[in-house]
Amino acid sequence: AISIAMRSPSSPTNPIGPKEMKELKRVFEKLCFFAEKEQVMERVGVIRESLAEYYQPLTGSVRQRDTLISTSSTSNRRTLLDPEREKKMQELQKEKFESEKKLSDIYSRPLQHIRPQDTAAALGFLGKKATKREVQNMMWEVDEKLDGVIDWDEFHLNFERNVRDSSGLEPASFYHMVQFMIYDHDNNGLVSIDETMNMLYARVGREQMETTITKLFGGDDGAPIKEMGHQGGEINFERYWEVVVREHRRRFQDSNLGRVADKTKQRKSR
């Protein structure tokens, strides 16, 4: 365990590359108030689907329908819609506008940070169920100021520490979630070989990149790399989590401290 006294903020000495930094900022912005954003975005999605259904009978093709939505004047639409239908569409358009404004307001809050409910919601979005205690432990790994939220400096520092860590001593649960979201550039809840390669090559070079790709997408457990899905093959968060947690544990066991801990455990068991 790492004591609170040891967990004081410090500036990273080996900053990551510009491309990865850009992706790191993208994920941070996504995670800030994620629980609120997800709720609003889900509603906006429902509204858009409803509007599409209202317009569907008007044309014979999706392209024509989209053109009608974007170009038709209000007066022209009135000739095509009955009063009740038009009223409902206007209500949906108004709600869509208000929801999108609410989303914009969340993004523009002066203090951007990640709360426990945002971490829990992000894990849920990725398909991983976590207890309240597990979420609290993940937050603790990053919350240097112990104020219950994660700001950009803490977020950045935790990521840098884990990138540099070669011993497996650095708490890494929150980092694993963030790294997956960085790889998942198209935000489909899956990580592809191509997405992973693009990030890893700049950080670790070709040889280590290929080793990591093999472990994530097959190989390491005796299975071939899965050439399934898009962009060379894809894995979900459950598979990713299984591999990275195992590798993190192995890295600690191979470290000097890990070997000492193992010998101590063996002596106690005799």
Secondary structure, 3 states (H helix, E strand, C coil): CCCHHHCCCCCCCCCCCHHHHHHHHHHHHHHCCHHHHHHHHHHHHHHHHHHHHHHHHHCCCHHHHHHHHHHCCHHHHHCCCCHHHHHHHHHHHHHHHHHHHHHHHHHCCCCCCECHHHHHHHHHHCCCCCCHHHHHHHHHHHCCCCCCCECHHHHHHHHHHHHHCCCCCCCCHHHHHHHHHHHCCCCCCEEEHHHHHHHHHHHHCHHHHHHHHHHHHCHHHCCCCCCCCCCCCEEEHHHHHHHHHHHHHHHHHHCHHHHHHHHHHHHHHC
